[in-house]
């Protein structure tokens, strides 16, 4: 596994090695979202972040299979609103 070492310069900048940029398809001007997870800096594109969130939600989903969590949430909210109107 390739694990290049990088240095933070006095301005706080880090140069991503060319091999890593090529592997990730990063081009000049590419925007990355940074987060800190368990003491690690994680950089990912918005598309990667959205895909990861979708995966994590799908893995955590315990509702009926084939039912969208969003649709289920809407149904719950509608039922609550209907119950409040009936009181």
VMD Tcl script that builds the backbone (N, CA, C; Angstrom):
set m [mol new atoms 261]
animate dup $m
set s [atomselect $m all]
$s set {name element resname resid chain x y z} {
  {N N UNK 1 A 0.842 -1.183 0.000}
  {CA C UNK 1 A 0.000 0.000 0.000}
  {C C UNK 1 A 0.885 1.244 0.000}
  {N N UNK 2 A 0.571 2.172 -0.880}
  {CA C UNK 2 A 1.319 3.417 -1.012}
  {C C UNK 2 A 0.875 4.384 0.084}
  {N N UNK 3 A 1.780 4.824 0.939}
  {CA C UNK 3 A 1.464 5.764 2.021}
  {C C UNK 3 A 2.466 6.906 2.008}
  {N N UNK 4 A 2.236 7.883 1.146}
  {CA C UNK 4 A 3.179 9.000 1.087}
  {C C UNK 4 A 3.072 9.852 2.347}
  {N N UNK 5 A 4.147 10.469 2.704}
  {CA C UNK 5 A 4.154 11.392 3.830}
  {C C UNK 5 A 4.096 12.805 3.272}
  {N N UNK 6 A 3.273 13.646 3.865}
  {CA C UNK 6 A 3.154 15.031 3.425}
  {C C UNK 6 A 3.520 15.941 4.593}
  {N N UNK 7 A 3.820 17.176 4.262}
  {CA C UNK 7 A 4.230 18.152 5.270}
  {C C UNK 7 A 3.273 19.341 5.212}
  {N N UNK 8 A 2.882 19.813 6.379}
  {CA C UNK 8 A 2.060 21.019 6.461}
  {C C UNK 8 A 3.024 22.197 6.474}
  {N N UNK 9 A 2.872 23.129 5.517}
  {CA C UNK 9 A 3.794 24.270 5.490}
  {C C UNK 9 A 3.331 25.345 6.474}
  {N N UNK 10 A 4.066 26.426 6.576}
  {CA C UNK 10 A 3.753 27.440 7.594}
  {C C UNK 10 A 2.420 28.136 7.339}
  {N N UNK 11 A 1.912 28.058 6.109}
  {CA C UNK 11 A 0.598 28.622 5.794}
  {C C UNK 11 A -0.531 27.614 6.014}
  {N N UNK 12 A -0.190 26.416 6.477}
  {CA C UNK 12 A -1.189 25.375 6.718}
  {C C UNK 12 A -1.542 24.564 5.489}
  {N N UNK 13 A -0.772 24.718 4.431}
  {CA C UNK 13 A -1.062 24.001 3.188}
  {C C UNK 13 A -0.376 22.637 3.167}
  {N N UNK 14 A -1.041 21.720 2.484}
  {CA C UNK 14 A -0.512 20.373 2.292}
  {C C UNK 14 A -0.562 20.075 0.803}
  {N N UNK 15 A 0.515 19.572 0.259}
  {CA C UNK 15 A 0.556 19.201 -1.147}
  {C C UNK 15 A 0.176 17.729 -1.270}
  {N N UNK 16 A -0.859 17.463 -2.061}
  {CA C UNK 16 A -1.260 16.074 -2.306}
  {C C UNK 16 A -0.358 15.550 -3.406}
  {N N UNK 17 A 0.377 14.466 -3.153}
  {CA C UNK 17 A 1.302 13.945 -4.157}
  {C C UNK 17 A 0.607 13.626 -5.485}
  {N N UNK 18 A 1.345 13.815 -6.578}
  {CA C UNK 18 A 0.808 13.617 -7.928}
  {C C UNK 18 A 0.207 12.225 -8.106}
  {N N UNK 19 A 0.865 11.201 -7.583}
  {CA C UNK 19 A 0.357 9.835 -7.737}
  {C C UNK 19 A -1.029 9.706 -7.100}
  {N N UNK 20 A -1.218 10.324 -5.955}
  {CA C UNK 20 A -2.513 10.265 -5.270}
  {C C UNK 20 A -3.552 11.063 -6.061}
  {N N UNK 21 A -3.179 12.241 -6.545}
  {CA C UNK 21 A -4.105 13.045 -7.346}
  {C C UNK 21 A -4.554 12.286 -8.593}
  {N N UNK 22 A -3.601 11.626 -9.250}
  {CA C UNK 22 A -3.945 10.838 -10.447}
  {C C UNK 22 A -4.891 9.697 -10.087}
  {N N UNK 23 A -4.564 8.992 -9.021}
  {CA C UNK 23 A -5.379 7.849 -8.605}
  {C C UNK 23 A -6.814 8.268 -8.289}
  {N N UNK 24 A -6.970 9.460 -7.712}
  {CA C UNK 24 A -8.297 9.947 -7.342}
  {C C UNK 24 A -8.967 10.767 -8.436}
  {N N UNK 25 A -8.239 11.039 -9.501}
  {CA C UNK 25 A -8.795 11.836 -10.583}
  {C C UNK 25 A -8.972 13.299 -10.209}
  {N N UNK 26 A -8.136 13.788 -9.288}
  {CA C UNK 26 A -8.217 15.185 -8.875}
  {C C UNK 26 A -7.527 16.072 -9.895}
  {N N UNK 27 A -8.200 17.119 -10.287}
  {CA C UNK 27 A -7.652 18.084 -11.235}
  {C C UNK 27 A -7.573 19.443 -10.556}
  {N N UNK 28 A -6.764 20.354 -11.088}
  {CA C UNK 28 A -6.683 21.683 -10.476}
  {C C UNK 28 A -8.067 22.319 -10.341}
  {N N UNK 29 A -8.336 22.861 -9.175}
  {CA C UNK 29 A -9.624 23.482 -8.902}
  {C C UNK 29 A -10.659 22.544 -8.330}
  {N N UNK 30 A -10.329 21.251 -8.200}
  {CA C UNK 30 A -11.277 20.286 -7.636}
  {C C UNK 30 A -11.586 20.676 -6.187}
  {N N UNK 31 A -12.863 20.657 -5.832}
  {CA C UNK 31 A -13.282 20.983 -4.468}
  {C C UNK 31 A -13.396 19.705 -3.646}
  {N N UNK 32 A -12.870 19.745 -2.452}
  {CA C UNK 32 A -12.952 18.623 -1.529}
  {C C UNK 32 A -13.568 19.088 -0.219}
  {N N UNK 33 A -14.318 18.206 0.415}
  {CA C UNK 33 A -14.907 18.473 1.721}
  {C C UNK 33 A -14.012 17.798 2.750}
  {N N UNK 34 A -13.610 18.542 3.778}
  {CA C UNK 34 A -12.747 17.995 4.819}
  {C C UNK 34 A -13.545 17.732 6.082}
  {N N UNK 35 A -13.215 16.642 6.751}
  {CA C UNK 35 A -13.806 16.350 8.056}
  {C C UNK 35 A -12.741 15.675 8.902}
  {N N UNK 36 A -12.956 15.667 10.193}
  {CA C UNK 36 A -12.056 14.984 11.120}
  {C C UNK 36 A -12.842 13.832 11.722}
  {N N UNK 37 A -12.343 12.625 11.534}
  {CA C UNK 37 A -12.995 11.420 12.034}
  {C C UNK 37 A -11.988 10.598 12.813}
  {N N UNK 38 A -12.252 10.400 14.069}
  {CA C UNK 38 A -11.356 9.614 14.924}
  {C C UNK 38 A -9.921 10.122 14.847}
  {N N UNK 39 A -9.743 11.428 14.853}
  {CA C UNK 39 A -8.407 12.008 14.824}
  {C C UNK 39 A -7.726 11.974 13.468}
  {N N UNK 40 A -8.474 11.611 12.420}
  {CA C UNK 40 A -7.921 11.565 11.067}
  {C C UNK 40 A -8.569 12.647 10.236}
  {N N UNK 41 A -7.821 13.215 9.301}
  {CA C UNK 41 A -8.382 14.169 8.343}
  {C C UNK 41 A -8.861 13.376 7.144}
  {N N UNK 42 A -10.118 13.563 6.795}
  {CA C UNK 42 A -10.711 12.861 5.656}
  {C C UNK 42 A -11.078 13.910 4.617}
  {N N UNK 43 A -10.623 13.703 3.382}
  {CA C UNK 43 A -10.958 14.597 2.280}
  {C C UNK 43 A -11.723 13.782 1.242}
  {N N UNK 44 A -12.873 14.312 0.811}
  {CA C UNK 44 A -13.665 13.618 -0.193}
  {C C UNK 44 A -14.447 14.640 -1.011}
  {N N UNK 45 A -14.781 14.255 -2.214}
  {CA C UNK 45 A -15.583 15.141 -3.061}
  {C C UNK 45 A -17.014 15.151 -2.524}
  {N N UNK 46 A -17.791 16.131 -2.964}
  {CA C UNK 46 A -19.195 16.178 -2.541}
  {C C UNK 46 A -19.935 14.919 -2.999}
  {N N UNK 47 A -19.620 14.445 -4.200}
  {CA C UNK 47 A -20.274 13.232 -4.710}
  {C C UNK 47 A -19.921 12.032 -3.842}
  {N N UNK 48 A -18.646 11.924 -3.439}
  {CA C UNK 48 A -18.242 10.825 -2.563}
  {C C UNK 48 A -18.916 10.939 -1.204}
  {N N UNK 49 A -19.008 12.155 -0.683}
  {CA C UNK 49 A -19.666 12.376 0.604}
  {C C UNK 49 A -21.135 11.963 0.533}
  {N N UNK 50 A -21.824 12.388 -0.516}
  {CA C UNK 50 A -23.238 12.035 -0.674}
  {C C UNK 50 A -23.415 10.527 -0.800}
  {N N UNK 51 A -22.553 9.870 -1.567}
  {CA C UNK 51 A -22.637 8.413 -1.732}
  {C C UNK 51 A -22.384 7.708 -0.404}
  {N N UNK 52 A -21.415 8.210 0.362}
  {CA C UNK 52 A -21.111 7.598 1.669}
  {C C UNK 52 A -22.287 7.752 2.619}
  {N N UNK 53 A -22.897 8.926 2.639}
  {CA C UNK 53 A -24.048 9.147 3.518}
  {C C UNK 53 A -25.199 8.227 3.124}
  {N N UNK 54 A -25.449 8.093 1.800}
  {CA C UNK 54 A -26.510 7.183 1.345}
  {C C UNK 54 A -26.234 5.743 1.797}
  {N N UNK 55 A -24.965 5.308 1.654}
  {CA C UNK 55 A -24.601 3.947 2.093}
  {C C UNK 55 A -24.838 3.779 3.587}
  {N N UNK 56 A -24.399 4.758 4.382}
  {CA C UNK 56 A -24.533 4.664 5.831}
  {C C UNK 56 A -25.997 4.645 6.256}
  {N N UNK 57 A -26.824 5.444 5.597}
  {CA C UNK 57 A -28.255 5.445 5.911}
  {C C UNK 57 A -28.863 4.097 5.528}
  {N N UNK 58 A -28.499 3.577 4.363}
  {CA C UNK 58 A -29.029 2.277 3.923}
  {C C UNK 58 A -28.615 1.165 4.878}
  {N N UNK 59 A -27.374 1.200 5.354}
  {CA C UNK 59 A -26.896 0.174 6.288}
  {C C UNK 59 A -27.594 0.269 7.633}
  {N N UNK 60 A -27.944 1.480 8.057}
  {CA C UNK 60 A -28.578 1.688 9.354}
  {C C UNK 60 A -30.095 1.519 9.299}
  {N N UNK 61 A -30.662 1.440 8.091}
  {CA C UNK 61 A -32.101 1.376 7.909}
  {C C UNK 61 A -32.646 0.062 8.429}
  {N N UNK 62 A -33.641 0.141 9.308}
  {CA C UNK 62 A -34.244 -1.057 9.889}
  {C C UNK 62 A -35.730 -1.154 9.562}
  {N N UNK 63 A -36.179 -0.341 8.633}
  {CA C UNK 63 A -37.589 -0.362 8.236}
  {C C UNK 63 A -37.849 -1.468 7.233}
  {N N UNK 64 A -39.031 -1.386 6.645}
  {CA C UNK 64 A -39.405 -2.396 5.652}
  {C C UNK 64 A -38.502 -2.308 4.436}
  {N N UNK 65 A -38.147 -3.465 3.896}
  {CA C UNK 65 A -37.348 -3.428 2.674}
  {C C UNK 65 A -38.214 -2.946 1.533}
  {N N UNK 66 A -37.617 -2.195 0.639}
  {CA C UNK 66 A -38.350 -1.659 -0.496}
  {C C UNK 66 A -39.109 -0.379 -0.184}
  {N N UNK 67 A -39.080 0.051 1.083}
  {CA C UNK 67 A -39.758 1.282 1.465}
  {C C UNK 67 A -38.696 2.344 1.733}
  {N N UNK 68 A -38.858 3.478 1.122}
  {CA C UNK 68 A -37.912 4.574 1.290}
  {C C UNK 68 A -38.018 5.140 2.699}
  {N N UNK 69 A -36.878 5.400 3.362}
  {CA C UNK 69 A -36.942 6.018 4.689}
  {C C UNK 69 A -37.617 7.389 4.632}
  {N N UNK 70 A -37.443 8.095 3.528}
  {CA C UNK 70 A -38.079 9.402 3.373}
  {C C UNK 70 A -39.590 9.235 3.297}
  {N N UNK 71 A -40.054 8.276 2.497}
  {CA C UNK 71 A -41.495 8.033 2.387}
  {C C UNK 71 A -42.078 7.619 3.737}
  {N N UNK 72 A -41.345 6.800 4.474}
  {CA C UNK 72 A -41.823 6.373 5.785}
  {C C UNK 72 A -41.900 7.558 6.749}
  {N N UNK 73 A -40.900 8.434 6.712}
  {CA C UNK 73 A -40.905 9.622 7.562}
  {C C UNK 73 A -42.098 10.518 7.221}
  {N N UNK 74 A -42.332 10.739 5.924}
  {CA C UNK 74 A -43.483 11.545 5.511}
  {C C UNK 74 A -44.787 10.927 6.015}
  {N N UNK 75 A -44.913 9.621 5.890}
  {CA C UNK 75 A -46.135 8.939 6.335}
  {C C UNK 75 A -46.323 9.106 7.841}
  {N N UNK 76 A -45.237 8.986 8.601}
  {CA C UNK 76 A -45.324 9.172 10.056}
  {C C UNK 76 A -45.759 10.592 10.393}
  {N N UNK 77 A -45.184 11.577 9.715}
  {CA C UNK 77 A -45.527 12.979 9.983}
  {C C UNK 77 A -46.980 13.270 9.614}
  {N N UNK 78 A -47.441 12.703 8.497}
  {CA C UNK 78 A -48.845 12.899 8.097}
  {C C UNK 78 A -49.783 12.278 9.125}
  {N N UNK 79 A -49.431 11.085 9.620}
  {CA C UNK 79 A -50.267 10.417 10.625}
  {C C UNK 79 A -50.293 11.225 11.919}
  {N N UNK 80 A -49.163 11.791 12.318}
  {CA C UNK 80 A -49.118 12.634 13.520}
  {C C UNK 80 A -49.973 13.877 13.336}
  {N N UNK 81 A -49.873 14.505 12.160}
  {CA C UNK 81 A -50.659 15.713 11.889}
  {C C UNK 81 A -52.146 15.401 11.894}
  {N N UNK 82 A -52.528 14.274 11.300}
  {CA C UNK 82 A -53.931 13.873 11.267}
  {C C UNK 82 A -54.429 13.603 12.684}
  {N N UNK 83 A -53.599 12.966 13.515}
  {CA C UNK 83 A -53.985 12.687 14.893}
  {C C UNK 83 A -54.182 13.990 15.684}
  {N N UNK 84 A -53.310 14.971 15.443}
  {CA C UNK 84 A -53.429 16.268 16.127}
  {C C UNK 84 A -54.703 16.994 15.687}
  {N N UNK 85 A -55.044 16.906 14.415}
  {CA C UNK 85 A -56.249 17.568 13.917}
  {C C UNK 85 A -57.511 16.914 14.482}
  {N N UNK 86 A -57.438 15.616 14.758}
  {CA C UNK 86 A -58.597 14.885 15.279}
  {C C UNK 86 A -58.820 15.095 16.760}
  {N N UNK 87 A -57.878 15.696 17.450}
  {CA C UNK 87 A -58.025 15.881 18.915}
  {C C UNK 87 A -58.966 16.969 19.244}
}
mol reanalyze $m
mol bondsrecalc $m
mol representation Tube
mol addrep $m
